[in-house]
Amino acid sequence: MNKPDGIVINQLSTGGWQYRVWDAAVRRYRTRTFHRGDDDVNRRRDGTAAGDRWSDEQGSLFSLGKDSAASVTIAALGQFYHDHRKAQGDSQSNLNAILNATRIAVAGGIGDLSHPSVAARVQSILAKHMACRPGQKNPTPATPRTKNAQVAIYKAMSAWAIRRRILGKDPFLGVETFKETKEQREVYTIAELRQMLDDKHRGDPWFPFVILAALTGARSETLRAMTWAMVDFEGRRIRLPGAILKSGQPGAVPLQSDLMTWLREIGPGLPRATLLPPSIAKLNSDRTNECMQAFLRRVGIDARGRSVHCLRHSVAGMLTATDMSAFGVMDALCHRNVATSKHYATLADSYREQVKREGWPSGDLRLMHRIGITKSEIAT
């Protein structure tokens, strides 16, 4: 069976496959033989050692009886790189990102990486890429940061493949990063947060969601999945399994004093019951944002397009303003790395003066019944 580029593949009577690759430099064939199911010792039979050495030196890609080193597709490279990073112990979220980047390229019609138009086509695909959460009905254009994350994955894949001699050159070399503009995130003021959590709104059906969001900073999908079994009153934590966190790793958010008081008032409920009413817990992210906007209008706050996620940024800023370390904020918000938490530190400026004036202890959010609180009251 002849293949392009001087590659000859023969099936042996033993059931294995022999690859003969023409080496123009020495004008002779380099040979390697594969035997299905053989261990490494049996594979090195007479006549195959030279082929093994050549393969180790050149690192060419062989697939048993399917493909040769003549061509590599983005689908194959993505899967091989995914398996390599999995063996290296990467987190599930990183592995999912590799598979997602591969799917985006495949869906855009990228195939053989030896084609000269790969870089231009990838650039075009990413320029039109839409960000879509699970259950989202109206996807929006992906941010430059999201697109650049995809670019970084493609370049990491090609760099790894070149080191392994799977690819002779970087097919993504011409892919340029997208310009990121640093915009100040919208946050809620302390006055607005206190207005949301005022006692007179306790009868509103969305008050439970708002108090959880404003005092934990958890993501919308995490809030809706919290159950009573996760609440640890003694440890003053809500312990979250990786299944409901974006990072995929278990985490815990601090149980603020105000939140603990409220939870004791309404519960505890059955361990498998959600902290939020079922009517809220079953909603998707888009519908949750719509209902949050409606709640803000009911309590007299101008939403200005601020989403539920802005509460997460607000909590991060307030925790930083109380002089909590970046690592403390990372743990409280269940971030994967401290760099993300440091990015939130810029949001603390809008809170720092008021927090210092009211004397908030480090890591403690004083939002309910705290207007006009004095340091002596805090001490007691």
C-alpha positions as CSV (number, residue, x, y, z in Angstrom):
1,M,0.0,0.0,0.0
2,N,1.7,3.2,-1.2
3,K,1.3,6.5,0.5
4,P,2.5,10.0,-0.4
5,D,6.0,11.3,0.3
6,G,7.7,8.0,-0.2
7,I,5.9,6.1,2.6
8,V,5.1,2.5,2.1
9,I,2.8,0.5,4.4
10,N,2.6,-3.2,4.4
11,Q,0.4,-5.5,6.5
12,L,2.4,-8.4,7.9
13,S,1.2,-12.0,8.2
14,T,1.5,-11.6,11.9
15,G,-1.2,-9.0,11.9
16,G,1.1,-6.1,12.4
17,W,2.0,-3.2,10.1
18,Q,5.3,-2.3,8.6
19,Y,6.1,1.3,7.7
20,R,8.9,2.1,5.3
21,V,9.8,5.7,4.9
22,W,12.2,6.9,2.2
23,D,15.0,9.0,3.7
24,A,16.3,11.2,0.8
25,A,19.3,12.3,2.9
26,V,20.9,8.8,2.9
27,R,18.8,7.4,0.0
28,R,17.4,4.4,1.8
29,Y,14.2,3.3,3.6
30,R,13.8,3.7,7.3
31,T,11.6,0.9,8.7
32,R,9.4,0.4,11.7
33,T,7.1,-2.5,12.5
34,F,4.1,-2.4,14.8
35,H,2.5,-5.6,16.2
36,R,-0.9,-5.1,17.7
37,G,-1.0,-5.9,21.4
38,D,2.7,-6.7,21.7
39,D,4.6,-5.3,24.7
40,D,7.7,-3.1,24.2
41,V,10.1,-6.1,24.5
42,N,8.4,-8.3,21.9
43,R,8.0,-5.3,19.6
44,R,11.8,-4.9,19.3
45,R,12.3,-8.1,17.2
46,D,15.1,-8.6,14.7
47,G,14.9,-6.0,12.0
48,T,12.7,-3.4,13.9
49,A,15.4,-1.8,16.2
50,A,16.5,0.5,13.4
51,G,12.9,1.6,12.8
52,D,12.4,2.2,16.5
53,R,15.5,4.4,16.6
54,W,14.4,6.4,13.6
55,S,11.0,6.9,15.1
56,D,12.5,8.0,18.4
57,E,14.8,10.4,16.7
58,Q,12.3,11.9,14.2
59,G,9.2,11.5,16.4
60,S,6.9,11.0,13.4
61,L,3.3,10.2,14.0
62,F,2.1,6.7,13.2
63,S,-1.5,5.3,13.6
64,L,-1.9,1.6,13.4
65,G,-3.1,0.8,9.9
66,K,-4.9,4.2,9.4
67,D,-2.7,7.2,8.8
68,S,0.9,7.9,8.1
69,A,3.3,10.7,8.9
70,A,2.4,12.3,5.6
71,S,-0.5,14.4,7.0
72,V,-1.9,15.5,10.4
73,T,-5.4,16.8,10.9
74,I,-6.5,19.2,13.6
75,A,-8.9,16.6,15.0
76,A,-6.1,14.1,15.4
77,L,-3.6,16.6,16.9
78,G,-6.2,17.9,19.3
79,Q,-6.9,14.4,20.6
80,F,-3.3,13.5,20.9
81,Y,-2.5,16.8,22.7
82,H,-5.5,16.3,25.0
83,D,-4.3,12.8,25.9
84,H,-0.7,14.1,26.6
85,R,-2.0,16.9,28.9
86,K,-4.2,14.5,30.7
87,A,-1.3,12.2,31.3
88,Q,0.6,15.3,32.7
89,G,-2.2,15.8,35.2
90,D,-4.0,18.9,33.8
91,S,-7.3,19.9,35.3
92,Q,-10.5,18.8,33.6
93,S,-11.3,22.4,32.7
94,N,-8.0,22.7,30.8
95,L,-8.7,19.4,29.0
96,N,-12.2,20.6,28.1
97,A,-10.7,23.8,26.7
98,I,-8.4,21.8,24.4
99,L,-11.3,19.7,23.1
100,N,-13.4,22.9,22.7
101,A,-10.7,24.6,20.7
102,T,-10.4,21.5,18.5
103,R,-14.2,21.4,17.9
104,I,-14.2,25.1,16.9
105,A,-11.5,24.5,14.3
106,V,-13.2,21.3,13.0
107,A,-16.6,23.0,12.8
108,G,-14.9,25.8,10.8
109,G,-13.7,23.4,8.2
110,I,-10.1,23.1,9.3
111,G,-8.7,19.7,8.4
112,D,-5.2,18.9,7.2
113,L,-2.7,21.2,9.0
114,S,-0.3,21.1,6.1
115,H,-2.6,23.4,4.1
116,P,-1.2,26.9,3.7
117,S,-4.4,28.6,4.5
118,V,-4.8,27.2,8.0
119,A,-3.7,30.4,9.9
120,A,-5.9,32.7,7.8
121,R,-8.9,30.4,8.2
122,V,-8.4,30.1,12.0
123,Q,-8.2,33.9,12.3
124,S,-11.5,34.2,10.4
125,I,-13.2,31.6,12.5
126,L,-12.2,33.2,15.8
127,A,-13.2,36.6,14.6
128,K,-16.7,35.4,14.2
129,H,-16.7,33.2,17.3
130,M,-19.7,33.5,19.5
131,A,-19.7,32.8,23.3
132,C,-22.5,30.6,24.4
133,R,-23.2,29.2,27.8
134,P,-25.2,26.0,28.3
135,G,-28.9,26.8,27.8
136,Q,-28.2,30.3,26.4
137,K,-30.7,31.2,23.8
138,N,-29.1,34.4,22.5
139,P,-25.3,33.9,22.2
140,T,-23.1,37.1,22.1
141,P,-19.8,37.7,20.3
142,A,-16.9,36.2,22.3
143,T,-14.6,38.7,24.0
144,P,-11.1,39.2,22.8
145,R,-9.9,37.5,26.0
146,T,-11.8,34.4,25.1
147,K,-10.5,34.4,21.5
148,N,-7.0,34.9,22.7
149,A,-7.3,31.9,25.0
150,Q,-8.2,29.8,21.9
151,V,-5.2,31.2,20.0
152,A,-2.9,30.2,23.0
153,I,-4.3,26.7,22.9
154,Y,-3.6,26.3,19.2
155,K,-0.1,27.6,19.5
156,A,0.6,25.3,22.5
157,M,-0.7,22.4,20.5
158,S,1.6,23.2,17.5
159,A,4.7,23.8,19.7
160,W,4.2,20.4,21.4
161,A,3.7,18.8,18.0
162,I,6.9,20.4,16.6
163,R,8.9,19.2,19.6
164,R,7.6,15.7,18.9
165,R,8.3,16.1,15.2
166,I,4.6,15.4,14.5
167,L,4.6,18.7,12.6
168,G,7.4,20.2,10.6
169,K,6.3,23.8,11.0
170,D,3.8,25.8,13.0
171,P,0.5,26.0,11.0
172,F,-0.8,28.7,13.4
173,L,2.2,31.0,13.1
174,G,0.3,33.6,11.3
175,V,-2.7,33.7,13.7
176,E,-2.6,37.1,15.5
177,T,-4.0,37.9,18.9
178,F,-7.0,40.1,19.3
179,K,-6.8,43.5,20.9
180,E,-8.0,43.5,24.5
181,T,-9.4,46.7,26.0
182,K,-9.2,47.0,29.7
183,E,-12.7,48.2,30.8
184,Q,-13.6,49.0,34.4
185,R,-16.1,46.4,35.5
186,E,-19.5,47.6,36.6
187,V,-20.1,47.0,40.3
188,Y,-22.8,47.8,42.8
189,T,-22.2,50.4,45.5
190,I,-22.4,49.5,49.1
191,A,-25.5,51.7,49.4
192,E,-27.2,49.8,46.5
193,L,-26.3,46.4,48.1
194,R,-27.8,47.5,51.4
195,Q,-30.9,48.7,49.6
196,M,-31.2,45.2,48.0
197,L,-30.8,43.5,51.3
198,D,-33.2,45.7,53.3
199,D,-35.6,43.9,55.6
200,K,-38.6,45.3,53.8
201,H,-37.7,43.2,50.7
202,R,-37.7,39.8,52.5
203,G,-41.1,39.0,51.1
204,D,-39.9,39.4,47.5
205,P,-39.5,35.9,45.9
206,W,-36.0,36.9,44.6
207,F,-34.6,38.1,48.0
208,P,-33.1,34.6,48.7
209,F,-31.2,34.6,45.5
210,V,-29.9,38.2,46.0
211,I,-28.8,37.6,49.6
212,L,-26.9,34.5,48.5
213,A,-25.3,36.2,45.6
214,A,-24.4,39.4,47.5
215,L,-22.8,37.6,50.5
216,T,-21.0,34.8,48.7
217,G,-20.0,36.1,45.3
218,A,-20.7,32.7,43.8
219,R,-21.6,32.4,40.1
220,S,-25.3,32.1,39.1
221,E,-25.2,28.5,38.2
222,T,-23.4,27.6,41.4
223,L,-26.0,29.5,43.5
224,R,-28.8,27.6,41.9
225,A,-27.2,24.3,42.6
226,M,-26.4,24.9,46.3
227,T,-28.0,22.4,48.7
228,W,-28.4,22.3,52.5
229,A,-26.0,19.4,52.7
230,M,-23.2,21.8,51.6
231,V,-23.8,24.2,54.5
232,D,-21.3,23.8,57.3
233,F,-22.5,26.0,60.1
234,E,-19.7,24.9,62.5
235,G,-17.0,25.4,59.9
236,R,-18.6,28.7,58.7
237,R,-18.3,27.5,55.1
238,I,-20.5,26.4,52.2
239,R,-18.6,23.5,50.9
240,L,-19.0,23.2,47.1
241,P,-18.3,20.1,45.0
242,G,-16.4,20.4,41.8
243,A,-19.4,19.4,39.8
244,I,-21.1,22.8,40.4
245,L,-18.0,25.0,40.0
246,K,-16.5,26.3,36.8
247,S,-13.0,25.1,37.8
248,G,-14.2,21.5,38.3
249,Q,-12.3,21.4,41.6
250,P,-14.0,21.4,45.1
251,G,-14.1,24.7,46.9
252,A,-15.7,26.5,49.8
253,V,-17.1,30.0,50.3
254,P,-17.1,31.8,53.7
255,L,-20.4,31.8,55.5
256,Q,-20.8,35.5,56.4
257,S,-22.4,36.3,59.7
258,D,-25.5,37.9,58.0
259,L,-25.9,35.0,55.7
260,M,-25.6,32.5,58.6
261,T,-28.3,34.3,60.5
262,W,-30.6,34.2,57.5
263,L,-30.0,30.6,56.8
264,R,-30.7,29.6,60.4
265,E,-34.0,31.5,60.1
266,I,-35.2,29.7,57.0
267,G,-33.7,26.3,57.6
268,P,-32.1,23.9,57.7
269,G,-34.0,22.1,55.0
270,L,-33.6,18.5,53.8
271,P,-30.0,17.8,52.8
272,R,-30.8,17.3,49.1
273,A,-33.0,20.4,48.9
274,T,-31.6,23.5,47.3
275,L,-31.1,26.7,49.3
276,L,-33.1,28.5,46.7
277,P,-36.8,27.8,45.9
278,P,-37.2,25.2,43.1
279,S,-38.8,27.9,40.9
280,I,-35.5,29.8,40.9
281,A,-33.1,26.8,41.1
282,K,-34.4,25.3,37.8
283,L,-33.9,28.5,35.7
284,N,-31.1,29.1,33.2
285,S,-28.6,31.9,33.4
286,D,-30.4,34.1,30.9
287,R,-33.7,33.9,32.7
288,T,-31.9,34.5,36.0
289,N,-30.5,37.7,34.7
290,E,-33.9,38.9,33.5
291,C,-35.5,38.2,36.9
292,M,-32.6,39.9,38.7
293,Q,-33.1,43.0,36.6
294,A,-36.8,43.0,37.5
295,F,-35.9,42.7,41.2
296,L,-33.7,45.8,40.9
297,R,-36.4,47.8,39.3
298,R,-38.8,46.7,42.1
299,V,-36.5,47.9,44.8
300,G,-35.7,51.2,43.0
301,I,-32.2,50.5,41.7
302,D,-31.1,51.5,38.2
303,A,-29.6,48.3,36.8
304,R,-27.7,50.0,34.0
305,G,-27.3,46.6,32.3
306,R,-25.5,45.1,35.3
307,S,-25.9,41.4,35.4
308,V,-25.9,38.9,38.2
309,H,-22.1,38.4,37.6
310,C,-21.5,42.0,38.7
311,L,-22.4,40.9,42.2
312,R,-19.4,38.5,42.1
313,H,-17.2,41.4,41.1
314,S,-18.7,43.5,43.9
315,V,-17.9,40.9,46.5
316,A,-14.3,40.5,45.2
317,G,-13.8,44.3,45.4
318,M,-15.3,44.5,49.0
319,L,-13.2,41.6,50.2
320,T,-10.0,43.2,48.8
321,A,-11.0,46.5,50.4
322,T,-11.0,44.8,53.8
323,D,-7.4,44.0,53.2
324,M,-8.0,40.3,52.5
325,S,-5.0,38.9,50.6
326,A,-5.3,37.9,47.0
327,F,-5.0,34.2,48.0
328,G,-7.9,34.7,50.5
329,V,-10.0,36.2,47.7
330,M,-9.0,33.3,45.4
331,D,-10.3,30.8,48.0
332,A,-13.5,32.8,48.8
333,L,-14.5,33.0,45.1
334,C,-13.2,29.5,44.2
335,H,-10.8,30.9,41.5
336,R,-8.4,28.5,39.8
337,N,-5.4,30.9,40.2
338,V,-4.4,33.9,42.1
339,A,-3.8,36.0,39.0
340,T,-7.6,36.2,38.4
341,S,-8.1,37.4,42.0
342,K,-5.4,40.0,41.7
343,H,-7.2,41.3,38.6
344,Y,-10.2,42.0,40.8
345,A,-8.1,44.1,43.2
346,T,-8.6,47.2,41.0
347,L,-12.3,47.0,41.9
348,A,-11.6,47.7,45.6
349,D,-10.9,51.4,45.1
350,S,-14.6,52.2,44.9
351,Y,-15.2,50.6,48.3
352,R,-12.0,51.1,50.3
353,E,-12.7,54.5,51.8
354,Q,-16.2,53.5,53.1
355,V,-15.0,50.1,54.3
356,K,-12.2,51.7,56.3
357,R,-14.5,54.4,57.7
358,E,-16.9,51.8,59.0
359,G,-14.1,49.5,60.2
360,W,-15.1,46.2,58.5
361,P,-13.0,43.3,59.7
362,S,-10.9,41.5,57.1
363,G,-13.0,39.3,54.9
364,D,-16.3,40.3,56.6
365,L,-19.0,41.9,54.6
366,R,-21.1,44.3,56.7
367,L,-24.1,44.8,54.4
368,M,-27.2,44.0,56.5
369,H,-28.3,46.3,59.4
370,R,-24.9,47.9,59.3
371,I,-25.6,51.5,58.3
372,G,-23.9,53.8,60.9
373,I,-22.2,50.9,62.7
374,T,-19.3,52.0,64.9
375,K,-16.0,50.2,65.7
376,S,-17.2,49.7,69.3
377,E,-20.2,47.8,68.1
378,I,-18.0,45.6,65.9
379,A,-15.8,44.8,68.9
380,T,-18.9,43.6,70.8
